[in-house]
């Protein structure tokens, strides 16, 4: 965290930005999940809108591509009745040499209320949050390898929906943990919510050295990692973020760490399988598992809209 005070909270301990799941209390995480509960049913209504952010402007500021995340933020903000502005950063002033903070200052002058920021550089949303006006809020939609807090929160919502209580759960996070901001956000949230055991599972080249210090168990075989698990979170193999030969090949990776129906039998019979998407079928996870009865990958996407509605609704209701 930057500074002595958590930059996500105001002096009253209320959420004004969502930058990371790290540093958020169990009560705060639970408050976000409980608020999301109230928004899940909006998707089933004939008119899929509530007036919570009417008159507010939400700027989707994606310096790094992600159609899925941007679309769910767009839907979430629209259902809250906000005005949504999607910016084509590739053609914007940022690509012409303007600094990040100058870009933010100019957009703030257009009466922005919430910036949803995705950036390839770790810490970019923190930098923005430090320089916006007190009434402007920043939601991190993924920064570098650091954090993806709304994905972490929708994962927590999904787990709680199916398993009710975290205290007796064993959760395995499998795959390219080294490059995964989702894994870090999940680990911080799971340990704060009191999960009984969190395991990270992957080849040694794709598991960071600081994992044990984060309170998790490191497993270097899939069989050990998912044995008797309640929840299996599969991560995408992120070839675009890899430097050097960290793996012999995706085929070798799949042979050792790809989740098949046969391997899934090692987990508990009522275990759920999750994946943040997009999925590499046949690499980190077999199609039969993706489409199987234990998969909750599509409900994750649905819950993600409600969670992002909750986050934007909460931060917009608080002043710095």
Secondary structure, DSSP 8 states (H G I E B T S, - for coil): --SSS-TTB-TTS-BS-B--STT--HHHHHHHHHHHHHHHGGGGSSS---STTTT-EEEEEESS--HHHHHHHHHHHHHTT-EEEE--GGGSGGGGT--HHHHHHHHHTTT-SEEEEEESSTTHHHHHHHHS-TT-EEEEEEETTTB-HHHHHHHHHHHHHHHS-STT-EEEEES--TT-HHHHHHHHHHHHTT-SEEEEES-GGGS-TTTGGGT-EEESSHHHHHTT-SEEEE----GGG--S-SSS-HHHHHHHH-B-HHHHTTS-TT-EEEE-S---BTTTB-HHHHTSTTB-HHHHHHHHHHHHHHHHHHHHT---
